[in-house]
């Protein structure tokens, strides 16, 4: 079962693969996570999560062609598989069930 951090990385991969029509790589995943939720995970934590997600069949990865610049390097891109998207849907439904009926008011001081 993926950890909360794994699920966050999977969700960001889904956002990036949906919007950029390609996939995310370590740095773009970290930037998008920071943009959407504030302080982020380290790159090491992101790559560890991606390795676990790929081993579980929830993301796939591939190498790009080297970038068209001097010293341009290939990037390893990640995108969710069908099983990964299903996992996100199940996670969301589970959270929705947990939150149903929870009355949280802002604390008064």
Secondary structure, DSSP 8 states (H G I E B T S, - for coil): ---HHHHHHHHHHHHHHHHSSS-B-HHHHHHHHHHHHSS---HHHHHHHHHHHHHTTSEEEEE----SSTT----EEEEE-HHHHHHHHHHHHHHHHHHTT--------
